[in-house]
Amino acid sequence: MTDYSDLLDNVRNYTETTSDVLTDAIINQFIKSTEDKLRRTVDLTYYRRYDTATLTVNNAFLPLPADWEATRYIQLIDGSDNRTFLIQKDISFMNEFAPNRTSTGAGTPKYYAVYDDDTHMLAPTPNAALTVELAYTYKPPVLSSTTTSNWVSQNAPNVLLYGCILEALGYLKGPADMIQYYDKMYNQSVQALATYEMGRDRRDEFRDGVIRIPLESRNP
């Protein structure tokens, strides 16, 4: 586990620099780059969010949460809690399938498409105030002077540290062998995290028993 100030100190210590060279603002960019890269590399449960909304009649557009980054799926939910997945398409298909977005072309939505960073488009245009569930990947607050601890710093501190050192060495035009070494350390840390996450998703105590770490006996 590490916090923001510890990370700043460690990055400077490992790269043998000071705050005059690697300012807080510069390291903040390293942190953001590392967290962005991790989020797009490993499908962590931490990044999954779910939101429900009520569609507006005769409105083909679904506003997205402010922290949305990518959609995992959208389901329509009827009054009996029956769920139907919408099929993802592109805007060209949507415009061809449902050129009339008014009440004339309204119906039960079957498809959705990413319209822009704030909105999804549905087709056909909803003809009723239907409920939808949006499963998505969200953008959590990045570690900073105001968010001094987050899930990554608490659960994957080595990923964060090695990623930031790697960014710093690139910025400082560090030795190729050091860049290669920390690239290896970063990738190993990410792989270990991904393996742990995969195992956690695929097991439970009922089927597999409690996860136990073998301890070495002090007795011969």
Backbone torsions as a table, in degrees:
resi	resn	phi	psi	omega
1	MET	NA	139.9	177.6
2	THR	-143.8	160.3	174.3
3	ASP	-119.6	-178.7	-172.1
4	TYR	-60.0	-49.8	-176.8
5	SER	-65.7	-37.4	176.7
6	ASP	-61.6	-41.6	-179.3
7	LEU	-63.6	-43.7	177.6
8	LEU	-57.8	-47.0	-179.5
9	ASP	-62.3	-44.3	-177.0
10	ASN	-65.3	-41.6	179.3
11	VAL	-61.8	-42.7	179.1
12	ARG	-68.3	-39.2	179.8
13	ASN	-66.5	-44.8	-178.2
14	TYR	-65.9	-33.0	-179.4
15	THR	-95.6	1.7	177.6
16	GLU	54.5	49.5	177.7
17	THR	-127.5	178.4	178.4
18	THR	-123.2	176.7	179.0
19	SER	-68.5	-14.4	175.3
20	ASP	-72.2	-29.3	-179.7
21	VAL	-93.9	-54.2	177.3
22	LEU	-104.2	90.8	179.8
23	THR	-71.8	166.9	177.2
24	ASP	-57.5	-41.8	-177.9
25	ALA	-62.6	-38.3	179.5
26	ILE	-68.4	-45.8	179.7
27	ILE	-66.1	-31.6	175.3
28	ASN	-56.7	-38.6	177.8
29	GLN	-67.1	-37.1	176.7
30	PHE	-63.4	-41.7	-180.0
31	ILE	-63.0	-47.5	-179.3
32	LYS	-61.3	-43.9	-179.9
33	SER	-62.1	-42.2	-179.4
34	THR	-66.7	-44.3	-179.7
35	GLU	-67.8	-38.6	176.8
36	ASP	-62.4	-43.3	-179.4
37	LYS	-64.5	-41.7	178.9
38	LEU	-63.7	-43.3	-178.0
39	ARG	-62.3	-31.4	-178.0
40	ARG	-92.0	-4.1	-178.1
41	THR	-104.1	-42.3	-174.4
42	VAL	-116.6	130.2	180.0
43	ASP	-85.2	80.5	-177.9
44	LEU	-83.1	141.9	175.0
45	THR	-56.1	-34.1	-179.3
46	TYR	-55.8	-32.4	-175.9
47	TYR	-85.7	-0.6	-176.6
48	ARG	-90.7	134.0	177.1
49	ARG	-135.3	156.1	-179.5
50	TYR	-132.6	138.3	-178.5
51	ASP	-141.3	142.0	175.1
52	THR	-113.2	148.9	-180.0
53	ALA	-149.3	158.5	175.1
54	THR	-105.2	122.8	-178.9
55	LEU	-68.3	149.4	177.3
56	THR	-92.7	129.4	-179.7
57	VAL	-58.8	134.3	178.0
58	ASN	64.1	23.5	175.9
59	ASN	-123.2	116.2	-174.0
60	ALA	-82.2	1.0	-172.6
61	PHE	-115.0	137.1	179.6
62	LEU	-112.9	113.0	177.8
63	PRO	-65.0	145.3	-178.8
64	LEU	-102.5	153.2	176.5
65	PRO	-60.2	153.5	-177.3
66	ALA	-63.3	-27.0	-178.2
67	ASP	-97.8	15.2	-178.7
68	TRP	-69.3	138.9	171.7
69	GLU	-123.1	-41.5	-179.7
70	ALA	-154.2	146.2	179.8
71	THR	-90.3	134.3	176.5
72	ARG	-92.3	-44.5	173.3
73	TYR	-167.7	164.4	171.2
74	ILE	-129.5	133.7	176.9
75	GLN	-120.9	139.6	167.1
76	LEU	-86.6	138.8	-179.8
77	ILE	-124.4	121.2	179.6
78	ASP	-90.1	-177.5	-176.4
79	GLY	-63.7	-19.9	178.2
80	SER	-98.5	12.0	-179.5
81	ASP	66.8	23.0	171.0
82	ASN	-76.2	136.8	-173.1
83	ARG	-118.3	137.2	178.6
84	THR	-129.6	126.4	178.2
85	PHE	-74.8	136.3	169.4
86	LEU	-84.1	149.2	-177.6
87	ILE	-97.9	130.8	-179.1
88	GLN	-78.5	133.7	176.8
89	LYS	-134.8	177.4	174.8
90	ASP	-98.8	171.0	-174.9
91	ILE	-64.2	-35.2	179.5
92	SER	-60.2	-44.7	177.3
93	PHE	-61.5	-44.4	-176.7
94	MET	-61.9	-42.9	-179.2
95	ASN	-66.6	-33.2	178.1
96	GLU	-76.9	-40.2	-178.5
97	PHE	-70.0	-40.5	-175.9
98	ALA	-133.9	73.7	-178.8
99	PRO	-67.0	-23.4	179.3
100	ASN	-102.3	109.5	-177.2
101	ARG	-94.1	7.5	179.6
102	THR	-90.4	-172.4	-178.7
103	SER	-61.8	-22.8	-179.8
104	THR	-62.3	-36.5	-179.1
105	GLY	-103.7	19.0	-174.9
106	ALA	-76.7	157.4	178.6
107	GLY	-179.6	-160.5	176.4
108	THR	-86.8	122.7	-178.3
109	PRO	-58.2	140.2	175.9
110	LYS	-119.7	-25.5	-173.3
111	TYR	-129.4	158.7	171.2
112	TYR	-142.1	158.4	177.2
113	ALA	-146.4	151.9	174.4
114	VAL	-74.6	115.9	-178.6
115	TYR	-88.6	-47.8	172.9
116	ASP	-157.1	-169.6	-176.2
117	ASP	-70.5	-10.0	-177.0
118	ASP	-115.6	-9.2	-167.6
119	THR	-145.8	144.1	166.4
120	HIS	-108.5	149.8	175.8
121	MET	-105.7	138.2	-179.9
122	LEU	-113.6	149.1	175.9
123	ALA	-148.2	138.0	-9.5
124	PRO	-60.0	165.2	174.6
125	THR	-60.4	133.4	-177.1
126	PRO	-57.4	134.1	176.8
127	ASN	-104.3	6.1	178.4
128	ALA	-151.0	162.2	179.8
129	ALA	-81.0	72.5	-176.6
130	LEU	-80.5	154.0	176.5
131	THR	-94.8	137.7	175.7
132	VAL	-126.7	149.6	171.0
133	GLU	-112.2	127.1	178.4
134	LEU	-107.6	119.1	172.2
135	ALA	-101.6	129.6	-173.9
136	TYR	-148.9	163.5	170.9
137	THR	-91.2	130.3	-176.5
138	TYR	-111.0	160.5	178.6
139	LYS	-99.0	102.4	-178.8
140	PRO	-74.5	163.0	175.6
141	PRO	-60.9	133.3	179.5
142	VAL	-77.3	146.3	176.4
143	LEU	-56.0	131.9	-175.6
144	SER	-161.7	-175.6	178.9
145	SER	-67.7	-21.9	178.2
146	THR	-98.2	-30.4	173.0
147	THR	-110.1	86.3	-169.3
148	THR	-79.5	-10.4	177.4
149	SER	-150.4	141.2	174.8
150	ASN	-145.6	-174.9	-175.0
151	TRP	-60.6	-41.8	-177.5
152	VAL	-65.1	-45.2	-179.1
153	SER	-65.7	-30.0	-179.0
154	GLN	-83.7	-35.4	-171.0
155	ASN	-110.8	-18.7	179.5
156	ALA	-139.2	55.8	-175.8
157	PRO	-62.8	-33.4	-180.0
158	ASN	-68.6	-37.0	176.2
159	VAL	-59.5	-46.0	-178.5
160	LEU	-66.1	-45.2	-178.6
161	LEU	-64.6	-52.2	-177.4
162	TYR	-65.9	-35.0	177.7
163	GLY	-64.5	-41.9	179.5
164	CYS	-69.9	-38.8	176.9
165	ILE	-62.7	-41.9	178.7
166	LEU	-61.4	-43.2	176.6
167	GLU	-62.8	-41.7	-178.5
168	ALA	-64.7	-42.8	179.8
169	LEU	-64.4	-36.5	175.0
170	GLY	-64.5	-41.8	179.0
171	TYR	-64.6	-40.2	-177.5
172	LEU	-84.0	-2.7	-174.9
173	LYS	56.4	51.2	-177.5
174	GLY	-71.0	173.7	-178.6
175	PRO	-60.2	143.1	-177.2
176	ALA	-61.0	-37.0	-178.2
177	ASP	-69.2	-33.2	176.9
178	MET	-70.8	-39.3	176.8
179	ILE	-62.7	-43.0	178.7
180	GLN	-63.1	-41.2	-179.0
181	TYR	-63.9	-48.2	-177.2
182	TYR	-74.3	-25.7	171.8
183	ASP	-64.0	-41.9	177.4
184	LYS	-64.5	-44.9	-179.6
185	MET	-64.3	-40.5	178.1
186	TYR	-62.4	-49.1	-177.7
187	ASN	-64.1	-36.7	176.9
188	GLN	-64.9	-39.8	179.3
189	SER	-66.6	-40.6	177.8
190	VAL	-65.2	-42.1	179.4
191	GLN	-63.3	-41.0	178.3
192	ALA	-63.4	-41.0	178.0
193	LEU	-64.6	-43.9	-179.8
194	ALA	-63.7	-40.0	179.1
195	THR	-65.2	-42.8	177.7
196	TYR	-61.4	-45.2	-178.9
197	GLU	-63.9	-40.9	178.7
198	MET	-63.0	-42.7	178.5
199	GLY	-65.1	-38.2	-179.7
200	ARG	-66.9	-35.2	179.6
201	ASP	-71.6	-23.4	-170.9
202	ARG	-106.3	6.0	-177.7
203	ARG	-137.7	156.1	168.8
204	ASP	-144.2	165.5	-174.0
205	GLU	-68.0	-30.1	-179.5
206	PHE	-63.0	-42.6	-177.4
207	ARG	-86.0	-39.7	-166.9
208	ASP	-114.0	-9.1	-175.7
209	GLY	84.5	168.5	-179.7
210	VAL	-70.0	137.7	176.3
211	ILE	-66.1	127.1	-177.6
212	ARG	-124.9	143.2	177.1
213	ILE	-103.7	120.1	-179.9
214	PRO	-63.4	136.6	179.3
215	LEU	-109.5	139.6	177.3
216	GLU	-76.4	133.2	178.4
217	SER	-76.0	140.6	177.2
218	ARG	-82.9	-12.3	-179.9
219	ASN	-91.1	144.1	179.9
220	PRO	-68.1	NA	NA
